[in-house]
Amino acid sequence: MKRRSFLKTAAAAGAATILSPGLAGLTASSCAKDPAAGPATSDWNFDEVIDRSGTWSIKYRRAEGDKLAMWIADMDFRTDPVVREALRQRLDTVMGYTFTPDEYYEAVAGWLRTQHGFAVEREWLSTCPGVITSINQAYLTFTRPGDKIVIQTPVYDHFRMYIERLGRIPVENPLLWKGDHYEMDFEGLDRLYDRTVKALVLCNPHNPVGITWPRETLASLADWCAQHDVLVISDEIHADLALFGHEYTPFCHASETAARVGMIFSGPTKSFNLAGLSGTAWCVIPDPVKRAQYLAALHAAKLNEAAVPSLVATIAAYTHEPLWLNDLKKYLEGNITCLEERLKASPETRGIRAVRPQASFLLWLDCRALGLPQEALMALFNEKAGVVVNNGASYGMGGEGFVRLNIGCPRIIVEEAFHRIEHACARLIHPDAMIE
């Protein structure tokens, strides 16, 4: 029986509900489970397959039929029950105009201190709209049309998109591939610099390649930017999802110079799966001159007011022991290890190599050994395998031959994705064979 026919006819097993009608046959994952990776309490179950139909999900809107939606960066897990309960309780009260309470700033500062060793002053912090919206406001505040802004590709495609939409010029400084990891190219920065370069967008941890940048690298970047009077705008939305023993260093905590030249934008949206609550973003700006200029711009545009659910969710996420988050990270590690082992063991998929992420639920797949043009590579995943992924080429120079795969889902889905990819690769190798 063909795989997709199996999905439509076999009985569901090992799942509480069904993700979409086309997935009504997934069987339990056969990947070995680390006992430590299981849920610590019955309040959550990362193996649960949740029906997201009718929720206006962007992720599943693109995955028609029985395709697996493994592209955009939100997860298929219910968020921390502590956060859900806090939201329920607040919704039972009056939803009137709300100021940002001291508890919010204490929660963010406390989280940064206890989880990341970064002691921030109260005045350094502010609420702000979604991370990308806030970064766009930084472009408008600190640069002018025609100014250049450096991006270090392959990197999140929205950086380039909005730099261009706002009339600025993106300048690519590609990361250096060292065979099994990436490094920043400081010589490349020297080559591209001229006086029209006014800012650099840092992705820390880096999306899509999953790097938690070392403190030494961040400090060196800060020194270079200080020497050239370049502002560092740092997207740190994946900060809480460091994996496999790696540690995240906030850019402004890397050195005194970094605190002077940089600003951080982050929030709980990725780590607690709150992407739909974009107002949960916050910023840290230690330098008083930059801070005053930026916050004045937010105030002028009326972008400095957070919605009630965003405030409640952030406070709840950051003020309770992170049991759910810790279990989530173990589960994500299991998903990554499962797919790595499958890809390595299968003769058909040995042309695909997973670049193990040091953070996040996004897996960067090196498919260059398949020898396919990018358009054919995307067709292999999206059409032939029925696994909807992000196009590596969309992340700029260095992204050709790669795709980005979201493994923030039940392991049963990761296994099913592997089988589909394996099947598509087998047909690529043996196009005339009758492969079931």
C-alpha positions in Angstrom: 0.0 0.0 0.0 1.3 3.4 -0.8 2.2 5.6 2.1 -0.5 8.2 1.5 -3.2 5.6 1.0 -2.1 4.1 4.3 -2.5 7.5 6.0 -6.1 7.8 4.8 -7.2 4.2 5.7 -5.3 2.9 8.6 -6.7 3.4 12.1 -5.2 6.2 14.2 -2.9 5.0 17.0 -1.0 6.8 19.8 -2.7 10.2 19.2 -5.4 11.9 21.2 -6.8 13.7 18.1 -6.1 14.1 14.5 -4.1 17.0 13.0 -5.9 16.9 9.7 -8.1 14.4 7.8 -5.1 13.3 5.7 -3.1 12.2 8.7 -5.7 9.7 10.0 -3.4 6.7 10.1 -0.2 7.7 11.9 1.2 4.9 13.9 3.2 5.3 17.1 6.8 6.5 16.8 9.4 3.7 16.6 12.3 6.0 17.7 13.8 5.0 21.0 12.8 7.4 23.7 15.1 8.6 26.4 13.2 8.2 29.7 14.4 11.7 30.7 12.7 13.2 27.7 9.2 12.2 28.7 6.8 14.7 30.4 7.5 15.3 34.1 3.8 15.7 34.8 0.4 14.5 33.3 -0.4 18.2 32.7 1.2 18.0 29.2 1.9 15.5 26.5 4.1 16.4 23.6 3.1 13.2 21.8 -0.5 14.4 21.5 -1.5 15.2 17.9 -3.7 18.3 18.0 -6.3 19.3 15.5 -5.5 22.8 14.3 -8.2 23.0 11.7 -10.5 26.0 12.2 -7.9 28.0 14.2 -6.8 30.2 11.2 -3.4 28.6 11.3 -1.1 30.1 8.6 1.1 27.0 9.0 -1.7 24.6 7.9 -3.2 26.8 5.3 -0.3 26.0 3.0 -0.4 22.3 3.7 -3.4 21.3 1.7 -4.7 17.7 1.6 -2.5 15.2 3.5 0.7 17.3 3.4 2.7 17.7 6.6 3.1 21.4 7.6 6.7 21.7 8.8 7.7 25.1 7.7 6.7 28.3 9.6 8.2 28.7 13.1 5.4 27.8 15.4 5.0 24.5 17.2 2.2 22.0 17.3 2.2 21.7 21.1 -0.2 23.1 23.6 1.5 25.9 25.5 2.5 25.6 29.2 -0.6 24.9 31.3 0.5 27.6 33.7 0.2 30.2 30.9 -3.1 28.8 29.7 -4.6 28.9 33.2 -3.4 32.5 33.8 -5.1 33.6 30.5 -8.3 31.8 31.5 -8.5 33.5 34.8 -7.8 37.0 33.3 -10.5 36.5 30.7 -13.0 36.1 33.5 -12.5 39.7 34.5 -13.1 43.0 32.8 -11.0 43.5 29.7 -10.6 47.3 29.9 -7.7 49.6 29.1 -4.6 48.4 30.9 -1.3 49.9 31.9 1.9 47.8 32.0 2.3 46.8 35.6 5.6 46.6 37.6 5.1 42.8 37.7 5.7 42.7 34.0 9.1 44.3 34.2 10.0 42.3 37.3 9.1 39.1 35.4 11.2 39.9 32.3 14.2 41.1 34.4 13.9 38.1 36.7 13.8 35.6 33.8 16.9 37.1 32.2 18.7 37.0 35.5 17.8 33.5 36.6 17.8 31.8 33.1 20.6 33.7 31.4 22.7 35.4 34.0 21.9 38.8 32.6 21.2 41.5 35.2 19.2 44.3 33.5 18.1 47.6 35.0 14.4 48.4 35.0 14.8 51.4 32.7 16.5 49.3 30.1 13.3 47.4 29.4 10.2 48.2 27.5 7.3 46.4 26.0 7.1 46.6 22.2 5.1 45.1 19.4 6.2 41.8 17.7 9.9 41.3 17.3 10.0 42.0 13.5 7.7 45.0 13.9 10.0 46.4 16.6 13.1 45.7 14.5 11.4 47.5 11.6 10.8 50.5 13.9 14.6 50.4 14.7 15.3 50.7 11.0 13.0 53.7 10.8 14.5 55.3 13.9 18.2 54.9 13.4 18.6 54.8 9.6 17.5 56.7 6.5 16.3 55.6 3.1 19.4 54.5 1.1 21.4 53.5 4.2 22.9 50.0 4.2 22.0 47.4 6.8 24.1 44.3 7.1 22.5 40.8 7.3 24.5 37.6 7.9 23.1 35.0 5.5 21.7 32.5 5.4 19.3 34.3 7.8 15.7 34.8 8.5 14.2 36.2 5.3 12.0 38.9 6.9 15.1 40.9 7.7 15.8 41.5 4.1 12.2 41.8 3.2 11.5 44.8 5.4 14.8 46.4 4.9 13.9 46.6 1.3 10.3 47.6 1.9 11.4 50.5 4.0 13.8 51.8 1.4 17.0 50.7 3.0 19.6 48.5 1.3 20.4 45.0 2.7 24.1 44.0 2.4 24.9 40.4 2.8 27.9 39.1 4.8 27.5 35.3 4.4 28.5 33.1 7.3 31.5 30.8 6.7 30.6 27.1 6.4 33.4 25.1 8.1 32.3 21.6 7.1 30.2 21.0 10.2 29.4 24.4 11.6 29.2 28.1 10.7 31.3 31.1 11.8 31.0 34.8 11.3 33.1 36.3 8.6 34.8 39.4 10.1 37.1 39.8 7.1 33.9 40.0 5.0 32.6 42.8 7.2 35.8 44.7 6.6 35.4 44.2 2.8 31.8 45.4 2.7 32.0 48.4 5.0 31.5 51.9 3.8 30.1 55.0 5.6 26.6 54.2 4.4 26.5 51.1 6.6 24.5 52.2 9.6 23.3 49.0 11.2 23.8 45.2 11.4 21.0 42.8 12.2 22.2 40.0 14.5 20.2 36.7 14.8 21.1 35.2 18.2 20.5 32.3 18.3 20.7 32.2 14.6 17.8 31.3 12.4 17.9 29.1 10.3 21.3 27.5 11.2 20.7 27.2 14.9 23.9 28.7 16.3 24.1 30.0 19.9 26.9 32.6 19.2 29.8 32.3 21.6 30.4 35.2 23.9 33.8 35.8 22.3 32.3 36.1 18.8 29.6 38.5 20.1 32.2 40.7 21.8 34.3 40.8 18.7 31.3 41.8 16.7 30.6 44.6 19.2 34.1 45.8 18.9 33.9 45.9 15.1 30.5 47.8 15.2 31.8 50.3 17.8 34.9 51.0 15.6 32.7 51.7 12.6 29.7 53.4 14.4 27.3 50.6 13.4 24.2 49.8 15.5 23.6 46.2 16.3 19.9 45.2 16.2 19.7 41.7 17.8 16.8 39.3 17.2 16.9 36.9 20.2 13.5 35.3 20.0 14.9 31.7 20.1 17.0 32.4 23.2 15.2 30.1 25.7 15.5 27.1 23.4 19.2 26.3 23.7 19.7 22.6 23.2 22.3 19.8 23.8 24.1 21.6 26.6 24.7 24.8 24.6 24.3 28.2 26.3 22.8 31.4 24.9 24.6 34.7 25.6 22.5 37.9 25.3 24.3 40.2 22.9 24.2 43.2 25.3 25.7 40.9 28.0 28.7 39.9 25.9 30.8 43.0 26.9 30.5 46.6 27.9 30.9 47.6 24.3 28.1 45.3 23.3 25.8 47.0 25.8 26.7 50.4 24.3 26.2 49.5 20.6 23.4 47.0 20.8 19.7 46.5 21.4 17.9 43.2 22.0 14.4 42.2 20.9 12.9 39.0 22.3 9.9 37.5 24.1 8.3 34.2 25.1 6.6 33.6 21.7 8.8 30.8 20.4 9.8 29.1 23.7 6.2 29.0 25.0 4.5 28.7 21.6 2.7 32.0 21.8 3.3 33.2 18.2 -0.3 34.5 17.9 0.3 36.9 20.8 2.8 39.1 19.0 2.5 41.8 21.6 4.5 39.7 24.0 7.7 41.1 22.6 10.1 43.2 24.7 13.3 45.1 24.2 16.5 45.7 26.2 18.4 48.9 25.4 21.2 49.6 27.9 22.5 52.8 26.2 20.4 55.8 27.4 20.7 57.8 24.3 19.6 55.0 21.9 16.9 54.0 24.4 15.4 57.4 24.6 15.4 57.8 20.9 13.8 54.4 20.3 11.2 54.6 23.0 10.2 58.1 21.8 9.6 56.6 18.3 7.5 53.8 19.8 5.4 56.3 21.8 5.0 58.6 18.8 3.6 55.7 16.7 1.5 54.4 19.7 3.4 51.1 19.6 4.3 51.1 23.3 1.1 49.6 24.6 0.9 45.8 25.2 -2.5 44.0 25.1 -3.8 42.4 28.3 -3.3 38.7 27.1 0.3 39.5 26.1 1.0 40.9 29.6 -0.7 38.0 31.4 1.0 35.4 29.3 4.5 36.9 29.7 4.2 37.3 33.4 2.9 33.7 33.8 5.6 32.2 31.6 8.5 34.0 33.3 7.5 33.7 37.0 7.0 30.0 37.4 9.5 27.2 37.5 10.1 26.2 33.8 9.2 22.6 34.1 7.2 22.6 30.8 10.0 24.4 29.0 12.7 22.1 30.3 10.7 19.0 29.2 10.0 20.7 25.8 13.7 21.1 25.1 14.4 17.4 26.0 11.6 16.4 23.6 12.9 18.6 20.8 16.4 17.0 21.3 14.7 13.6 20.9 13.0 14.7 17.7 16.3 16.0 16.3 18.2 12.9 17.2 15.5 10.7 15.8 15.6 12.3 12.4 19.4 12.5 12.4 19.6 8.7 13.0 17.0 8.0 10.4 18.7 10.1 7.7 22.1 8.5 8.4 20.8 4.9 8.4 18.8 5.1 5.1 20.7 4.6 1.9 18.1 6.7 0.1 18.5 9.8 2.3 22.3 9.8 2.8 22.4 12.8 0.4 20.6 14.8 3.1 22.5 15.9 6.2 21.0 17.6 9.2 23.0 20.5 10.7 22.4 19.9 14.4 20.9 23.1 15.9 22.4 24.4 19.1 19.0 26.1 19.7 15.4 26.1 18.5 13.0 23.6 16.8 14.2 24.5 13.3 16.4 22.0 11.5 18.7 23.1 8.7 19.0 20.3 6.1 22.0 20.2 3.8 20.7 18.6 0.6 23.5 19.6 -1.7 24.7 16.1 -2.2 21.4 15.3 -4.0 22.7 17.5 -6.8 19.3 19.1 -7.5 18.5 22.7 -8.6 16.7 24.6 -5.8 13.4 24.5 -7.6 13.6 20.7 -8.0 14.7 20.3 -4.4 11.7 22.2 -3.2 9.4 20.1 -5.4 11.0 16.9 -3.9 10.0 18.0 -0.4 6.8 19.9 -1.0 5.2 17.9 -3.8 6.8 14.5 -4.1 7.2 13.9 -0.3 4.3 16.0 0.8 6.4 17.7 3.5 6.1 21.5 3.4 9.4 23.1 4.3 11.0 26.5 3.9 13.2 27.2 0.9 16.8 27.6 1.9 17.4 30.0 -0.9 15.0 32.5 0.6 17.5 33.1 3.4 20.0 34.6 1.1 23.5 33.7 0.0 24.6 30.3 1.3 21.0 29.0 1.4 21.1 27.2 -2.0 20.9 23.4 -1.6 19.3 23.7 1.8 15.8 23.5 3.3 14.5 24.4 6.8 12.4 21.8 8.6 10.3 22.5 11.7 10.5 19.6 14.1 8.4 21.3 16.8 5.7 18.6 16.6 4.9 15.2 18.0 7.6 12.6 17.2 5.1 10.6 15.2 5.0 13.4 12.7 8.8 13.6 12.5 8.9 9.9 11.7 6.2 10.2 9.1 8.1 13.1 7.5 11.2 10.9 7.3 9.3 8.1 5.7 7.9 10.4 3.1 11.3 12.0 2.3 12.9 8.6 2.1 10.2 7.4 -0.3 10.6 10.5 -2.5 14.4 10.1 -2.5 14.1 6.4 -3.4 12.0 7.4 -6.4 14.6 10.0 -7.3 17.3 7.3 -7.3 15.2 4.6 -9.0 12.5 6.5 -11.0 11.2 3.5 -12.8 10.9 1.3 -9.7 7.5 0.4 -8.2 8.1 1.7 -4.7 5.5 1.4 -2.0 
